[in-house]
Amino acid sequence: QVQLVESGGGLVQAGDSLRLSCVASGRTLSRYVMGWFRQAPGKEREFVAAINWSESSTYYGESVKGRFTISRDNAKNTVYLQMNSLKPEDTANYYCAADFGSQYYRGPGGMNYWGKGTLVTVSS
């Protein structure tokens, strides 16, 4: 009933920028949390960023602080991830996630819905 669809992935060089988008469609609640995770082949899933419904608070994984920025447009049910100063270590499938049980971020474990992912590849 609810779909999360990511877009914006691609092949870039180290130092480049990229912006990912995720649109929530179908039956959604009035207020919910959205975020991003990533996973490279052979590695565990890693938290990237999250944002509250009101945009009053944002959260970032240690490896992306200062380089990535999360934002959202609630009128469009869309969350964005602006990625700057990309590194080869950022190469991964990036997944959009949502927590429809809270309007405030309560940790990665609260994410109930997931997108299919979009691939980001950063060459050296």
Residue frames relative to the residue before (quaternion, step in Angstrom):
aa qw qx qy qz dx dy dz
Q 1.0000 0.0000 0.0000 0.0000 0.00 0.00 0.00
V 0.7549 0.2412 -0.1435 0.5927 3.56 1.18 -0.59
Q 0.0714 -0.7974 0.5990 0.0147 3.54 -0.90 0.96
L 0.1475 -0.7435 0.6465 0.0864 3.53 -1.13 0.78
V 0.0334 -0.8211 0.5684 -0.0402 3.56 -0.57 1.17
E 0.2152 -0.7893 0.5683 0.0881 3.55 -0.64 1.20
S 0.0317 0.7714 -0.6355 0.0027 3.53 -1.30 0.44
G 0.6265 0.5845 -0.3933 0.3333 3.55 -1.29 0.26
G 0.4985 0.6591 -0.4322 0.3609 3.58 1.22 -0.11
G 0.1622 0.7912 -0.5791 0.1106 3.54 -1.26 0.35
L 0.5721 -0.5676 0.4681 0.3626 3.53 -1.37 -0.20
V 0.0705 0.7904 -0.6009 0.0960 3.56 -0.75 1.11
Q 0.4720 -0.6510 0.5119 0.3021 3.54 -1.33 0.18
A 0.6662 -0.4939 0.3732 0.4158 3.55 -1.23 0.45
G 0.7614 0.3299 -0.2745 0.4859 3.55 -0.93 0.97
D 0.5784 0.5941 -0.3707 0.4185 3.58 1.24 -0.31
S 0.3653 -0.7039 0.5650 0.2277 3.54 -1.38 0.14
L 0.0315 -0.7797 0.6253 -0.0092 3.52 -1.24 0.56
R 0.1571 -0.7846 0.5911 0.1020 3.58 -1.08 0.67
L 0.2073 -0.7756 0.5898 0.0877 3.52 -0.81 1.09
S 0.1496 -0.7730 0.6110 0.0825 3.55 -1.19 0.63
C 0.0537 -0.7748 0.6290 0.0330 3.54 -1.21 0.58
V 0.1277 -0.7999 0.5856 0.0308 3.56 -0.75 1.10
A 0.2383 -0.7490 0.6047 0.1285 3.55 -0.92 0.97
S 0.0003 -0.8085 0.5867 -0.0447 3.56 -0.73 1.09
G 0.6446 0.4909 -0.3973 0.4309 3.52 -1.27 0.39
R 0.7521 -0.3536 0.2782 0.4816 3.54 -1.17 -0.57
T 0.0544 0.8033 -0.5863 0.0893 3.54 -0.54 1.20
L 0.5103 -0.6186 0.5016 0.3244 3.54 -1.25 0.43
S 0.6513 -0.5472 0.3621 0.3811 3.55 -1.25 0.35
R 0.7974 0.0984 -0.0281 0.5947 3.57 1.10 -0.71
Y 0.1797 0.7841 -0.5726 0.1583 3.57 -0.84 0.98
V 0.4839 -0.6534 0.5127 0.2759 3.53 -1.32 0.40
M 0.0818 -0.7813 0.6163 0.0557 3.56 -1.12 0.68
G 0.0403 0.8126 -0.5790 0.0524 3.54 -1.15 0.59
W 0.3695 -0.7110 0.5595 0.2119 3.51 -1.40 -0.02
F 0.0577 -0.7533 0.6546 0.0262 3.52 -1.19 0.76
R 0.1349 -0.7888 0.5906 0.1041 3.56 -1.23 0.30
Q 0.0501 -0.7912 0.6094 0.0107 3.53 -1.24 0.54
A 0.1997 -0.7631 0.6074 0.0937 3.53 -0.85 1.05
P 0.6290 -0.5396 0.3835 0.4076 3.62 -1.09 0.55
G 0.8201 0.2139 -0.1793 0.4995 3.54 -0.85 0.98
K 0.6970 0.4201 -0.2711 0.5139 3.59 1.25 0.04
E 0.5646 -0.5980 0.4533 0.3437 3.54 -1.27 0.39
R 0.6071 -0.5467 0.4314 0.3828 3.54 -1.24 0.46
E 0.1546 -0.8099 0.5649 0.0315 3.56 -0.94 0.95
F 0.4510 -0.6751 0.5179 0.2694 3.56 -0.99 0.86
V 0.1987 -0.7952 0.5664 0.0853 3.56 -0.93 0.94
A 0.7683 -0.2541 0.2248 0.5428 3.58 0.64 -1.11
A 0.0394 -0.7762 0.6282 0.0349 3.55 -1.29 0.42
I 0.1063 -0.7970 0.5935 0.0353 3.56 -1.22 0.53
N 0.4642 -0.6814 0.4975 0.2698 3.55 -1.02 0.86
W 0.6853 -0.4842 0.3564 0.4108 3.55 -1.30 0.35
S 0.7349 0.4327 -0.2248 0.4713 3.56 0.90 -0.96
E 0.4010 -0.7292 0.4463 0.3291 3.58 1.33 -0.19
S 0.4041 0.7372 -0.4584 0.2882 3.58 1.22 0.29
S 0.7980 0.1457 -0.0692 0.5807 3.57 1.18 -0.51
T 0.0776 -0.7684 0.6339 0.0406 3.52 -1.12 0.78
Y 0.1699 -0.7811 0.5976 0.0623 3.55 -1.19 0.62
Y 0.0775 -0.8165 0.5720 -0.0033 3.55 -1.01 0.87
G 0.4920 -0.6118 0.5273 0.3250 3.50 -1.23 0.55
E 0.6410 -0.5753 0.3521 0.3663 3.54 -1.09 0.73
S 0.6854 0.5233 -0.2905 0.4148 3.59 0.95 -0.81
V 0.7504 0.3759 -0.2105 0.5013 3.61 1.21 -0.35
K 0.4162 0.7201 -0.4669 0.3003 3.60 1.24 -0.06
G 0.7952 0.2695 -0.2287 0.4927 3.53 -0.93 0.97
R 0.7368 0.3777 -0.2212 0.5153 3.59 1.25 -0.28
F 0.7665 0.2973 -0.1547 0.5479 3.59 1.05 -0.78
T 0.0931 -0.7823 0.6141 0.0467 3.56 -1.17 0.65
I 0.1908 -0.7805 0.5874 0.0974 3.56 -0.82 1.01
S 0.0452 0.7819 -0.6194 0.0538 3.57 -1.08 0.77
R 0.1428 -0.8026 0.5723 0.0895 3.59 -1.23 0.20
D 0.2115 -0.7226 0.6455 0.1283 3.50 -1.34 0.48
N 0.2652 -0.8223 0.4830 0.1424 3.56 -0.05 1.28
A 0.5942 0.5705 -0.3664 0.4327 3.58 1.10 -0.58
K 0.7402 0.3606 -0.1950 0.5330 3.56 1.20 -0.59
N 0.3590 -0.7453 0.4805 0.2912 3.59 1.30 -0.02
T 0.5043 0.6562 -0.3888 0.4049 3.53 1.04 0.86
V 0.1222 -0.7576 0.6370 0.0731 3.54 -1.11 0.78
Y 0.2006 -0.7887 0.5755 0.0811 3.55 -1.07 0.80
L 0.1209 -0.7514 0.6405 0.1027 3.52 -1.29 0.43
Q 0.1502 -0.7824 0.6021 0.0523 3.54 -0.44 1.26
M 0.0855 -0.8116 0.5778 -0.0051 3.56 -0.59 1.18
N 0.0369 -0.8003 0.5978 -0.0284 3.55 -0.64 1.18
S 0.8274 0.2039 -0.1588 0.4987 3.55 -1.29 0.39
L 0.0810 0.8483 -0.5172 0.0795 3.54 0.91 0.93
K 0.2021 -0.7701 0.6004 0.0747 3.51 -1.14 0.83
P 0.6374 -0.5186 0.3841 0.4210 3.61 -1.15 0.39
E 0.6160 0.5669 -0.3357 0.4318 3.58 1.12 -0.63
D 0.6041 0.5624 -0.3509 0.4423 3.60 1.25 -0.28
T 0.4503 0.6982 -0.4469 0.3317 3.58 1.25 -0.16
A 0.3546 0.7077 -0.5346 0.2960 3.56 -0.69 1.14
N 0.4995 -0.5504 0.5443 0.3890 3.50 -1.39 -0.03
Y 0.1995 -0.7912 0.5716 0.0863 3.55 -0.78 1.05
Y 0.1420 -0.8174 0.5580 0.0172 3.53 -0.76 1.15
C 0.3328 -0.7082 0.5919 0.1932 3.53 -1.03 0.87
A 0.0330 -0.8005 0.5985 -0.0059 3.58 -1.05 0.78
A 0.1207 -0.7935 0.5944 0.0512 3.56 -1.21 0.56
D 0.2038 -0.7363 0.6341 0.1193 3.52 -1.22 0.67
F 0.1442 -0.8239 0.5462 0.0464 3.56 -0.27 1.27
G 0.5920 0.5833 -0.3602 0.4238 3.55 1.28 0.11
S 0.7919 0.1724 -0.0937 0.5784 3.58 1.27 -0.06
Q 0.3599 -0.7036 0.5660 0.2348 3.54 -1.20 0.55
Y 0.6910 0.3877 -0.2526 0.5553 3.56 1.35 -0.04
Y 0.5263 -0.6481 0.4524 0.3136 3.56 -0.98 0.86
R 0.0625 -0.8205 0.5681 -0.0098 3.56 -0.76 1.07
G 0.7299 -0.3978 0.2172 0.5117 3.57 1.20 0.45
P 0.6868 -0.5045 0.3329 0.4037 3.58 -1.22 0.42
G 0.6248 0.5794 -0.3366 0.4008 3.56 1.07 -0.68
G 0.6360 0.5565 -0.3242 0.4250 3.56 1.21 -0.36
M 0.5218 0.6452 -0.4109 0.3775 3.57 1.25 -0.24
N 0.1751 -0.8395 0.5130 0.0373 3.56 -0.56 1.21
Y 0.7782 0.2448 -0.1244 0.5649 3.57 1.18 -0.52
W 0.1218 -0.8096 0.5741 0.0096 3.53 -1.09 0.85
G 0.4040 -0.6839 0.5503 0.2573 3.52 -1.19 0.63
K 0.6408 -0.5430 0.3910 0.3763 3.56 -1.32 0.02
G 0.5454 -0.6482 0.3754 0.3761 3.57 1.23 -0.31
T 0.1065 -0.7492 0.6481 0.0852 3.53 -1.32 0.44
L 0.4015 -0.7607 0.4695 0.1992 3.56 -0.83 1.02
V 0.0879 -0.7595 0.6440 0.0266 3.52 -1.00 0.98
T 0.0252 -0.7975 0.6022 -0.0261 3.56 -0.73 1.09
V 0.0903 -0.7977 0.5962 0.0031 3.56 -0.72 1.13
S 0.1945 -0.7936 0.5701 0.0857 3.56 -0.59 1.15
S 0.4793 -0.6729 0.4896 0.2790 3.55 -1.24 0.49
